Amino acid sequence: MKMYQIQLYDWNCSPICDGVIRFFVDDLEEFEKNWIPYMKSDSETVERYRKSKAGEMVTDYYSDEPALNIVQKKNIEIIEEKSYTEADVTKTVANVYGFTSDYHMDQITYRIQYVRNVEDGELLKLCQYKIKGMCRDRKESHWFGDCETYKKMGFKACKHLADEEYLPGYHFVEDGKRVAQYWPRYENVEVYGNPFINLSSTDAFYSEYLEKYGAFYSDHVEDFKNVTAELFVWHILKVFENEKELKDNIKNYQLDEWETQKLLMDFPGEAG
């Protein structure tokens, strides 16, 4: 079968290294439909991609070697396909500098392909995911003030985002004065600088709130049940030295901690 290898600059890689990511897509038109809308502020990247697609030699590396061309058509043999699902999990993921964030997922489904590049024999493990019910988990709720005391006194929680100095937070108020602050546990997940993930929600209130304020905060994980994230390219998780190594991995195809980290590392944020 035919697949397309794409090598583009990646904002989530270390800026002091080459900062280029290599991945595969099944169909260029489908890829462009998902990818180009994210790139409105960087028409130069899209222009370079289109020149390469049209047959020019264009790279995002500090080199013009043909092997580094942005778009390359590949003859790929699928050796094995696997998939599995995890439910009600929290993943700790670090960005390139090692700063971690926790993400709760009601369900994450992994789709795995073991493939061989017919031209050069390269053996790869590729992966995509689909996530339902996703949000960032702040691990614990933070109260400013003695919450039990304020509750007993009958103060009511007032959700508002008027005071930018304290964003985000729920404020306990009495007679118009803030007497305590509550920082909620969960918040929406934002994919910083990653143009390869579709992030969406079918919940109208959530979508309108997110569009208006740029964030959504709640202490209830069920409020995020309609948030979805889908990787629409094939990330490379492993490059195998030989077929034995590949076959051994097929026997234990579920992602290990490092593979999960590599697959999800775009969520914590940009490198720089």
N, C-alpha and C positions, 0 to 999 in steps of 0.2 A: 504494500500500500504506500501511497505518497503522504508524507507529512512535510511541514515546513519548519526548519530551524531558524529561530530569530535570535539575534544578539543585540540588545539595546542597553543604553546606559540605565543604571538602576539607582534611584535616589536613596535606596535603603542600604546600599553597600558602602564600605568605607571610602570617604572622599580622597584619602591619600593613596588608595590603590586604584585599579583600573575602573572600578565601579560599574562593570558591565555584567549583565545577567544573560545566560543562555537558556532558552526554553523551546518547546515545540508546540505547534498548533496544527489542528486537523484541516482547517479551512481558513484561508486568508480573509475572505469576505466576512465571515462570521467574527473573526478576530478583530477586524477593523471596526465593525459595527459596535463592538463592546469597548474597544480601546481608544479610538480617536476622540470620542466626546470628552475623555479625561484629559486630553492633550491640547485643549484649546489655548492654553497659555504658553504652549511650547510648540508652535507651528514648525520650528526648525527641525525638531525631532521627527515629526510626521513627514516633512519634506525629504529628509535623508532616507527615511524608511521607504517612501514611494520611489525615490530614485533607485534604490537598491532593488526593489521589487520589479522595476522596469528594466533591469539588466545592467545598471551601472555598478561599479565596484565602490561601495561606500561602507565604512566601518565606524563604530563608536569607540574603537580602541585607539591607542597611540601608535597605530600601524595600519598600513593599507594592504596587508596580506590577504589574498583571496579567501583563505580559510576563515577569515574573520568578517566576511561580508555579512551585512545585517540580515538579509533574507536569502535563504538557501533551500532549494527543494531537495528533499531526501527520500530515498527508497528505503522504507523501514519494514522490517519483518517483526511482527508481534509474536513473541515466544510464549507468553503466558499473560492472562488477565485475572486480576483478583479485586475483590471489594469487601469491605466490612464497615460496620457502623458501631459507634460508641454513643451511649446515652447518658445525659446528666453528668457531664464531666467538667472539670476546671483545668485549664492548661496554663502553665507558667511559661512565658515566652520572653526571650531577651532580644533587644535590638543589637546592632553590630558592636556597640560599646559595652554590652553586658547589663544594661538597665532592664529590669524585668517588669512585666505586667501580667496580671492574671485575667483569664477570659473564661467566663462560664458559657457552656454550650448545652442546650437541651439535647441536641443530636448533631453529630458530625459523621458524615459518610465519606470514606476514602475510596477513590477509584484508582487502581494501580495497573500499570502496564510494564511488563519486561520486554524490551525490544532490542533488536540488532540493526545497526546501520549497515545496510548491504554493501555500500561502497567501501567502507574502511573496516568493517567488522566490530565497531564500537558497541559495547554492551551496556545498556542503561536501565535504570529503574525510574519510571516516570509516575507522577501522581497528580491528581486533582482532588478537590474536596467540595462538598456542599454542606453548609451549616445552617441549622434552624435554631431559633431562639438564642441569639448570641448577645452578650453584653460584657463590658469590662467589670470585673469584681474588685472592689477596693479593699477586700478582705475583712474590713470591720467598719462599723458606723462610728462617726465621731460626734460627740455632743460637746457643746461649749456651754457650760453652766450645768447645774444639777437638774437633770431631766426629770427625775422622779418628783422632786420638789415642785417644779413648775407644773407637772401634770396634776399633782394633788391640789394645786392652787387654781386649777381650772383654765390655765392658759391654752389657747388653741394654736395649732400649727398653721402658719400662713405661708403658702407656697407663692413666692414672687421672685422676680429676677430684676428688681428695680435698682438695687444697690450693687453696682458692678464690683465694688471693692470686696464684696463677700461672695461673689459667684464661685461655684454654685452652692446653694444652701437652702434649707428650710429655716424660717425664722420664727421664733416664738415671740409674740408681741402682746403688749397690754397697753390699752389706751394709745395706740399708735407708736409706742416705743418698743424697740427690740430689747428683749430681756434674756434671750438665749439663742444659740444657733445649733442647728443639727445638720451635719453633712451626710447625705445619704450614701448608702453602700454601693449600689450599682449605678452604672452610667452607660450611655451608648458607646459602642465601639466605633472609632473612626480609623479609616485606613489612610494613614498619612503617606502621601507621595507614591502610592502604589496604584498604577493604572491597570492592573491585571485581575482585580477583584470586583465583582458586582456586589454592592452592599445595598440592601433595600428593606422596606417594611411595608406590609399591606395594611397596617393600622393607620387610618387617616389622622387620628389625633397625634400619634407619634410623629408621623411624617410632617404635619404642619408645625408641630412644636419644634422639631429638629430644624426645619427650614427657617423658622422665625428666630430661634435663639442659638442655633449652632450646636446644641447639646440637649440631651434628655437625661434627667436624673431621677432615680427612684430607689426606694429601699426594698422593692419587691421584684424578684427575678422574673415573676410571671408577666410583668409589664412588657417584657422584651420577647415574648413568645413568637411574635410575628416578624422579628428581625432576622434576615437571612444574609448569608455571605457565600459567594460562589467563585471559585477560582476557574477562570475560563481559558487558561493555558495549561500546558503540561510542564510542571516543574521537574527538574532533574534531581532526584534524591541520592542516587548512587551511580558511579561509573565502575564497572567490574573489570578486573584484570583478566579473567578467563571465565569459561562457561561453568566450571565447577563452583566458583564463587557465586555466580548468578543462581545456579540450581540450589545451592545451600540456602540462599536468601529466600527463594521461592517457598521453601519448606517452612520458613518463619517470616512470612511476608508482611505481617503487621508491623507498623512503623515503630522503631525504637525511639528513645528520648531525643537523640540527636536528629533523626529524620523528622520528627514532629517539630522540633525547633526550627529546622531549616525550612520546612513547609510553611510554618505560621509566622515567621519572624517579621513579616511586613506589618503585622498589626501593632506592635509597640510604638512605631514611629520612625521618623527619618533618622539617618545616621548623623547628619550634620545639622 
